[in-house]
Amino acid sequence: MRNGLLTSLLLGGVLLLGSSQQAAAQGATDAASDRMSWYTMENNTLVLRTSNKNKPVKTTPVTKDVAFPDGMHLDYATHSLVRQDGSRVELKEGDILSANGQLASAATAKPRAKAAATWGGSSAAFTYQPVAPVNGKLKGVVELGASGFNMFIIRVDEQRNWKLEKVEYGNSLVMENMATEDDIRKGLKAYIGQMLDFGVGGHDIHFIVSSGADMAKVTAPIVQNLKALSYVVTTVTPAREGALGFKAAVPKPYVDKAFMVDIGSGNTKIAWMENGNAKVVDTYGAKYFQQTTDTAVVAREVRTKAAQVPSSLRGTCFIMGGVPFEMAKVGRQEKEPYTALQPAAAYSQLQGAKAQAGLTIYRAIAAATGCQQFIFGWDTNFTIGYLLSLP
């Protein structure tokens, strides 16, 4: 009921704005036949909706560019309204574009009582659903990270569609060097046993050392011990970690129109696709406060790094990391696979130095890119990207 009212209000607004345009435009309102048309985003698909009196609304996917009388056009491939000066406005879920090219955002019709906690653009829920694997194979990975070691088991098919089957998070305090070699070795062996019991083959169990953990002194002897047990251990640089994170976090339909952010404890990775390859920049992580680094210095560098993201990719950011995880928990609805985050000001309830540091990084990225759709994927991790990259 509320969605129908919202659509009616938006349609009324865009049709009123476009009333001065000629009915020659595709799908223009025909008063004599009680027919009107508009464009909108539904489940990440650009569609044309047509309403006729006493008939159900017809929905048709848009498969080619649409020109409007004032010189603007709708780019169906990027879901963007292209203005006369070449600037673009990407349509988000719930946005409505009249048949004459007048745009109304779903956010403009929302109540303003919580304006401080909502973006200026569309804040509609992210409704994309991952494609489930068919006849997939189980693969497992143990991550030795800057704040702990974690286990992930996925089922992946030949098309690289995947599903997270099991996850377990640990806490080894590697960055603080408070864990002994024996502590971590026992934990890793326990994870190995769990994966074997779950059905993962011995050759499909992998170990990854994150770029943050690689900076800790305790890591090197642990890696050597694992290798002595005949396990392959892969150490990743921030650049590779960012590329793998992009592979896991960004759904296929968004690869060429979004970027990725991984706010880790040791560093933050920002990644996007450029000429068919992953471009990655890294900066401070959420534990920068332990180095007594000034917050203003961090924010300035993060803004500089984030500003390198091409403008055409700033419409959506897929984000992961410990602090984004805490942010997403605040607004998650049941068991949705993706949660749309709010601006940093909406998370005043998050306490602690690490959370505040992570919010500083998040705020700086939002300011530098102007992105208004930060999407947290509950099942993503850069180590899953590593499994997806295997033959």
HUHU-V641548 format. One record per backbone hydrogen bond with DSSP energy under -1.0 kcal/mol. NH is the residue of the N-H (numbers start at 1). CO is the residue of the C=O. E is the energy in kcal/mol with one decimal. If there is no record, write none. Layout:
nh: (NH | NH)
co: (CO | CO)
e: (E | E)
This chain:
nh: (5 | 6 | 7 | 8 | 9 | 10 | 11 | 12 | 13 | 14 | 15 | 16 | 17 | 18 | 19 | 21 | 25 | 28 | 30 | 35 | 36 | 38 | 39 | 40 | 42 | 45 | 47 | 48 | 49 | 50 | 51 | 55 | 58 | 60 | 62 | 66 | 68 | 71 | 73 | 74 | 75 | 80 | 81 | 82 | 83 | 86 | 89 | 91 | 94 | 95 | 96 | 97 | 98 | 101 | 104 | 108 | 109 | 110 | 115 | 117 | 118 | 137 | 139 | 140 | 141 | 142 | 143 | 144 | 145 | 150 | 151 | 152 | 153 | 154 | 155 | 156 | 157 | 160 | 163 | 165 | 166 | 168 | 170 | 175 | 177 | 178 | 184 | 185 | 186 | 187 | 188 | 189 | 190 | 191 | 192 | 193 | 194 | 195 | 196 | 197 | 198 | 200 | 204 | 205 | 206 | 207 | 208 | 209 | 210 | 214 | 215 | 216 | 219 | 223 | 224 | 225 | 226 | 227 | 228 | 230 | 231 | 234 | 236 | 241 | 242 | 243 | 244 | 245 | 246 | 247 | 248 | 249 | 250 | 254 | 255 | 257 | 259 | 260 | 261 | 262 | 263 | 264 | 264 | 268 | 269 | 270 | 271 | 272 | 274 | 277 | 279 | 281 | 283 | 286 | 287 | 288 | 290 | 291 | 292 | 293 | 298 | 299 | 300 | 301 | 302 | 303 | 304 | 305 | 306 | 307 | 308 | 309 | 313 | 314 | 317 | 318 | 319 | 320 | 325 | 326 | 327 | 328 | 329 | 336 | 339 | 341 | 346 | 347 | 350 | 356 | 357 | 358 | 359 | 360 | 361 | 362 | 363 | 364 | 365 | 366 | 367 | 368 | 369 | 370 | 375 | 376 | 378 | 380 | 384 | 385 | 386 | 387 | 388 | 389)
co: (1 | 2 | 3 | 4 | 5 | 6 | 7 | 8 | 9 | 10 | 11 | 12 | 13 | 14 | 16 | 18 | 22 | 25 | 35 | 30 | 51 | 49 | 97 | 47 | 45 | 42 | 40 | 60 | 38 | 58 | 36 | 52 | 50 | 48 | 46 | 74 | 72 | 68 | 82 | 66 | 80 | 75 | 89 | 73 | 87 | 83 | 81 | 79 | 41 | 92 | 104 | 39 | 102 | 98 | 96 | 105 | 106 | 107 | 112 | 114 | 115 | 156 | 154 | 204 | 152 | 206 | 150 | 208 | 148 | 143 | 168 | 141 | 166 | 139 | 163 | 137 | 161 | 157 | 155 | 153 | 153 | 151 | 149 | 146 | 174 | 173 | 180 | 181 | 182 | 183 | 184 | 185 | 186 | 187 | 188 | 189 | 190 | 191 | 192 | 193 | 194 | 195 | 201 | 202 | 140 | 232 | 142 | 234 | 144 | 210 | 212 | 213 | 216 | 219 | 220 | 221 | 222 | 223 | 224 | 227 | 226 | 207 | 209 | 237 | 238 | 239 | 240 | 241 | 242 | 243 | 244 | 245 | 246 | 251 | 252 | 254 | 316 | 271 | 318 | 269 | 320 | 262 | 267 | 283 | 262 | 281 | 260 | 279 | 277 | 274 | 272 | 270 | 268 | 264 | 265 | 285 | 287 | 288 | 289 | 288 | 294 | 295 | 296 | 297 | 298 | 299 | 300 | 301 | 302 | 303 | 305 | 306 | 310 | 311 | 373 | 259 | 375 | 261 | 321 | 322 | 323 | 324 | 325 | 333 | 376 | 374 | 343 | 344 | 347 | 352 | 353 | 354 | 355 | 356 | 357 | 358 | 359 | 360 | 361 | 362 | 363 | 364 | 365 | 366 | 317 | 339 | 337 | 377 | 381 | 381 | 382 | 383 | 384 | 385)
e: (-2.1 | -2.5 | -2.5 | -2.2 | -2.5 | -2.6 | -3.0 | -2.5 | -2.1 | -2.9 | -2.7 | -1.8 | -2.3 | -1.8 | -1.2 | -1.6 | -1.4 | -1.9 | -2.8 | -1.8 | -2.0 | -2.1 | -3.5 | -2.0 | -2.7 | -1.0 | -2.6 | -3.3 | -3.3 | -2.7 | -3.2 | -2.0 | -2.8 | -2.6 | -2.6 | -1.8 | -2.8 | -1.8 | -1.8 | -3.3 | -3.1 | -1.7 | -2.7 | -3.2 | -2.7 | -1.7 | -1.8 | -3.3 | -1.2 | -2.2 | -2.7 | -3.0 | -3.1 | -2.0 | -2.7 | -1.3 | -1.1 | -1.4 | -1.8 | -1.8 | -1.4 | -2.8 | -2.4 | -2.8 | -2.3 | -2.6 | -3.2 | -3.3 | -2.9 | -1.9 | -3.1 | -2.5 | -2.7 | -2.6 | -2.4 | -2.3 | -2.2 | -1.8 | -1.8 | -2.8 | -1.7 | -2.2 | -1.1 | -1.9 | -1.8 | -1.6 | -2.0 | -2.5 | -2.3 | -1.9 | -2.6 | -2.3 | -2.0 | -2.0 | -2.3 | -2.2 | -2.0 | -2.3 | -2.3 | -2.3 | -1.7 | -2.5 | -1.8 | -1.1 | -1.8 | -1.0 | -2.7 | -2.8 | -2.2 | -1.9 | -1.1 | -1.8 | -1.2 | -2.3 | -2.1 | -2.0 | -2.1 | -2.3 | -1.9 | -1.9 | -1.9 | -2.6 | -2.2 | -2.9 | -2.4 | -2.0 | -2.8 | -2.4 | -2.2 | -1.8 | -1.8 | -2.8 | -2.2 | -2.0 | -1.3 | -2.0 | -1.9 | -3.0 | -2.3 | -2.6 | -2.4 | -1.3 | -1.7 | -2.0 | -2.2 | -2.8 | -2.6 | -1.9 | -3.5 | -1.5 | -3.8 | -2.5 | -2.2 | -3.0 | -2.2 | -1.4 | -1.5 | -1.8 | -1.4 | -1.2 | -1.9 | -2.9 | -2.1 | -2.2 | -2.8 | -2.3 | -1.9 | -2.6 | -2.9 | -1.8 | -1.5 | -1.8 | -1.9 | -1.2 | -2.8 | -2.5 | -2.7 | -2.2 | -1.9 | -1.6 | -2.2 | -2.8 | -1.7 | -1.4 | -2.3 | -3.0 | -1.9 | -2.0 | -1.6 | -2.1 | -2.2 | -2.6 | -2.2 | -1.7 | -1.9 | -2.5 | -2.8 | -2.0 | -2.1 | -2.2 | -2.2 | -2.2 | -2.1 | -2.2 | -3.4 | -2.9 | -2.3 | -1.1 | -1.3 | -1.1 | -1.3 | -1.8 | -2.3 | -1.1)
